Amino acid sequence: MNAVTKISAAGFSGSYDAADITFLLQDVAIESTDVAEKEKAIQSGTRHYSEMISEEKAPSAAYKAIFAKAMDAGAVRFGEDVARLALTLDRTIDGPITLASLVRAGAPMGVLLHRALKALGRDVHHYGISIIRDRGLDDAAMKHILSERPVEGLVFVDGWTGKGAISSQLEESFKAYSDLPPRLVVLADPCGRAWLAASGDDWLIPSGILGSTVSGLISRTVLNDEIAASGGFHGCKSWHHLADHDVTRSFVDEIWEYVQKKLFTSAVEDFAEWSDSDRAYHWEKSQAAVQFVADTHGVTNRNRIKPGIAEATRAILRRMPNCVYISSLEDPDLAAMIHLLKEKNIPFEVRPEAIAPYRAITLIEKVS
C-alpha cells in the first residue's frame, strides 16, 4: 500500500534558509515504492508516476567525490551564467519580479537568481512549486502566488530542459492563469524550449547529478487521490535520513560567490541572449536525437527516453535503465554517469553524432 499517512502544514523552506525560498508544497508521509514495482506500474498505466515515490539513497563516497569534481569544473560557469540571467531579467522586466522555481531542479538556480535580483535592488519573491507531466501546474500554488504578486512579473525557473515535455506542460497549464505565454528561464536549453537560457549546451550542471541533498532535502513532488482531495498544494516527502549528506546550503553559498563577482566586478554588463533561431536550431537537433533512440529501439512511448546529462543521470539513479548513449568515454562531464553505469552494469554505447546536441541519453527498460 502506498498511502499518505500524514499531511503537515504547507509552506516551508526544507533545508534552505527561509529567506531564500518558500516551497508551496505539503510535506507528506508516504510509503516508499520499490523501483521495479514503480516502473511496472508506470509503464502499465495502472498508476501515474506522481502517485509513487521510491526512497532516495545516500550518495556513496565515490559519487560525492565526482560531485566535488563537477563543482571544481562547473561552479564558476554556474555562477556567471546565473549573473547573466539575472542582469537580463533586471533589464527585461519592469515592476515586481516573482520567481516560481519548478521543484526540484529549479530550486538551486532560483535561490541564486533571487539573491542576485535582490542585490540589484529589485522587488523579488521566490517560491518553489510543483509541475507534473500530464497533471499540470499546482493550481493551489498558482492561485496563492497570483493572489499576492502580479502575473506580468512571473518567471518560471528550472535547471535545464530535457526533451521539452515539462516546457509543453507549462505552456498548456499556464493558459488557465494568463493570456501571456509563460516565461521559462534555465541554465541550459539543449532542446530549445525555454524563453531565456544561458546557453544550449548539455553541460554538467553540478546540482543536476544530485537529488534532494542539493535541493532542500525534499523528494520530487507527489500527487495522489488523497493529496488532491485535500485541496491543498501538491505533496513532497522530506528525506530527513539524508541530513548528514546535505549540501543544499553550501552549494548555493559557494556558487553565490561567483554570482557576485560577475554581477559587481565585471567590466562590461554581460547579458544572456537566447533567440528564436537558437531555439529553432536546438529543437530540430534534439528531436533528431530522440528520434534516433526511438527508431533504434522501436520505442513508442517517448517518456522512456531521457536526454541530457542531468535527466539521463537521474534516470539511472531512480529508474530501470535499458541502455545509455554517451558522446565520449573521455569527457570529464560524463565521469559521474560512467561511474554509475559501470557500478550498476548498465549497457552503454558511444554515439556522439547520433545524440547531438545531447552528450547522454538514457533509455528506460520496457517492463510491461
N, C-alpha and C positions, 0 to 999 in steps of 0.2 A: 504494500500500500504506500502511496506517495502522497501523503496528506499534509496540509498545513496544520500545525499544532498550536501555533501562537502567532498573533499579529500584533506588533507593538506600534506605538505612535510613529507617524510618518514625519519626515523632515529631519535629517541628521547629516553628519559630515563624515561618517566612517572613521578612518584613522587619519584623515586630513585635519588640518587646523580649521576650526569652524569659520574663520574669516575667509577661507579660500573657496568653499563650495557648500551648497545645500543640496543634498540628494533628495529629490521629491520621490521617495520610494517608501514602501513599507518594509521594515525589517521582519522577515518571517522565519519561523522554524519549520522547515520542510524536510521530510525524509529524503536521503540521497538515493539515487537510482544507479544501479550498476551500468557501466558504459555499454556493455554488449546488449543489455536489456533495453537501454535507452535508444541505441542505434536501430534495433529491430522495430521498436515502437514508432520511431520517427519515419522510417522508410516504408513501413506497412500502412502508415496513415492512421493507426489506432490512437496515437497521441501526438500532439504538436510538441515541437522541441521546447517551447517555452513553458510547458507544464512540468518539466522534469529538470533536475539538476544532479550532476554527479559530484561527489566530494573532490575538492581540489587538494592535491597532494603537495607537500613542501618541495621546493626545488632542491635538487641534490647539490653537494659541494661543487661538483664539476660544472653543473649548469650555472651556478652562481658565479663561478669563475668566468664562464662565457659571457654572462651578463656584464660583468666588470669590464671585460674586453670590449664589449659593444658600447659601453659608456665611454671608454677611452677613445674609441674611434668616432662615436657619433654625438657626444654630448654638446660639443661646440656647434655643430651643424644644427642640432635640435634647437639650441638656444637662439642662434642667429636667425633661423627660419621663423621662430615664434616672434622675434622682434620685428622682422619684416612684415609678417602678417598683422601684427598689432598696429604698426605705422600705417598700413594700408587701410585697416578698419577705421583708424582715427581720421584719416583723410577722406574716407568714403561716406561715413555715416554721421549725420547730424543728430543732435539730441541724445537722449539716454540710449545706452547700448546694453542689451541683455544677451548673455551667453547661455545657451542651453546645450550642455555637453551630453552627447549620446553615450550612455553608460554601456561598457566600462571604458572602452578605448579612448573616448574623447576627454575623459576626466583629467588626466595629467596635463594635456595641452591646454584644456580650458582653464585650469588653475593658473597656468603661466600667462596665458592671454589676459586673464582677469587682472593679475598683478601688473602686467605691462600697461594695460589701459588705465588702471588706477594711477600708475606712476606718471602717465601722460596727462593726468588731470581730468579724465573722463568720468561721468556718472555711469557706472557699470555694475551690474549684478551678475552672479554666476550660479546657475542651477545644474544639477545632474538629473537627466530624465531618461525614461525608457522608451525605446522604439523596438518593436518586434516584427520580424518579417511575417506577413500575412495578417497581422493584427493591428499594426499601425502605431502611431504615437500614443503615449499615455494621455487619454483625454482629461483625466482629473488634473494631471500635472500641467497640461497646456492651459486649462481654464484658470488654474492657480496663478500661473505666470502672467497671463494676459489680463487678469484682474488687477495686477499690480504694476505692469510695465507695458509700454506701447509696442504694438506689433511691428511698427516701422523700424525699430531698432533691434529686432530679434535676429540673432545669428546662431545657427546650429554648429556645433563643433564635434569633429571626430578626428581620430588619429590619421586615418588613411582611407582610401577606397579599395575594395577588392574587385568584384566584377560588376558592382553597381546596384545590387539588389536593395540595399538599405537606402541608397540615394533615390531609387524609384519609389520605395515605400514612403520615404519622406515627402517626395513631391505629391504623391497621391493623398497622403494623410493631411497634409498642410492645407489642402483645399477647404477643409472644414473650418478653418480659422482665418483665412485671408484670401483675397483675390490676387495677392502678390505671390510670386514664386518663392520658395524657401531659399535662404542663403546658407549654404553648407561650406564651412571652412575646414580644410585638412592640411596636414603637413605634406602628404604625398598623395597624388591623384593619378595613379597609373592607368585607370580606366576612363579618365576624362569626364567625370560626372559631378565634380564639385564646382561651386560658384567661385571659390577662391582657393588656391593651393600655392604652397611654396615651390613645388615642382611636381613633375610627373614621374619622378624616379621611384622605382621599387627598391628602396634602401632599407638598411637595418635600423629601424627606429627602436632604440633600446627598450622602451616601455612595451613594445609590441611582442616581445618574447617572454614576458611575464604576465601573470593573471592578476589575481586580487592583491598580491603583495606589492604591486606598484600602483594600485588604483583604489586605495581606501579600505582594503580587506573585505570587499564585498564581492559576491558572485555576479555572474551575468543575471539579467533580470528574468523574473518568472511571472507567469500569468496563468493560473488555473481557475476552475469554476468558483472556488471559494474566495479567492482574491478578487476576481471580477465581481462577484456578488456583494462584496464588502462596499463597493462604490468608491473605494479609495485608490491611492496610487498603485501602480504595478509593484511587485514584490522583489526582494533580493534576500540573500542569506549572508549573514556576516560570518566570515571564516576566522573565528577567534583563535582556532588551533594553530593558525599560521602567524600569530603575532610576533614570535621570535624571529621570523624571516622577513618581516615587513620593511620595505624600503620606500614606502609611499612618500613620506616627508623628505627624506634625504635625497630622493630622486629629484623632486621639484626644486628643492633648495639648491642643489648643485647646478641644475640647468639654469636656474634663475640668475646665477652669477653671470652666465654668458649672455642671457637676455639683456641684462642691464648694461653690459659692456657695449653691446651692439646698439642699444637704444640711445645711450648717452655719450659714448666716446667715438662713435663712427664719424668720420669727417664729412660724409655725404649721407643724407637720408636715403635708405635703400628700401624700395617698396617691392611687394610681391606682385608680379604680373601674371595673369592666367587668362589667356584669350580664347575666343571661340575656336580659332584654328588649333591652339594647343589641345583643347578638349576634343575636337573632332579627330585629330591625329591619334591621340591615345585611345579614344573609343574604338576606332577602326582596328588598331593593332591589338588591343586587348580582346576584342570579340574574336579575332582570328586565332588567338592563343587558346581561348576557351573552346572554340570550335575544334581545334586540333585534338585536344584531350577527349572531347565528346565523340568525335569521329573515330579516333584510335580505339576507344573502349566501348563504343556503342552505347554511350550514355544518353538516356532520355530525360533524366531528372538532373538539371544543371545545379541543383542545390548540393549535389555530391562533389562539385568541382570548387576547390578553394584556392584562388590565385593570389599571389603576392606573398612576400616573405612572412609578414605578420599573420595573415589568415592561414597560410599553409602550416606555419609553426603551431598555431593554436589548434588546428585540426589534428595534428599529430599528437598533441597533448590531451585533447578532450574527446576525440572521436576514434573511429576504427579505420585507419588508412588502408587503401588497397595498394597504392604506389605513389611515388612523388617524382616530379620532374624538377631538375635544377639546372642552372645555367653554367655552373662550373664547380669543380672539386676544390679549386684553389682560392675561390672568392672568400675573403675573411668575413664578409657579411652573411655567409651561409654556414659558418662554423657551428653555430648553435644547432641549426637544423641537421647538419650532417652528423653531429654528435648524437642527437636523438634517433636518427634513422639507424645508425649502427647499434645503438643501445637497445632499440626495440626490434631489430632485424626486419626493417621495412624496406621493400624493394625500391630502388630509385634509379633514374636514368638521366644522363646529362644531355640536354637538348636546347642549347641556348637560342638558336634561331627560331625554333618552333614555338617557344613560350614567351619570346619578347613581346611586350615591354616588361614582362614579369621575370623575376630571377628564380622563382619557385612556384610550383602548383601542386597541391595535394589532391588526389582523387580518393574520396571516401569509399570504403568497401560496400558493395551491394549485399545486403543481408536479408532482403525479403522481396 
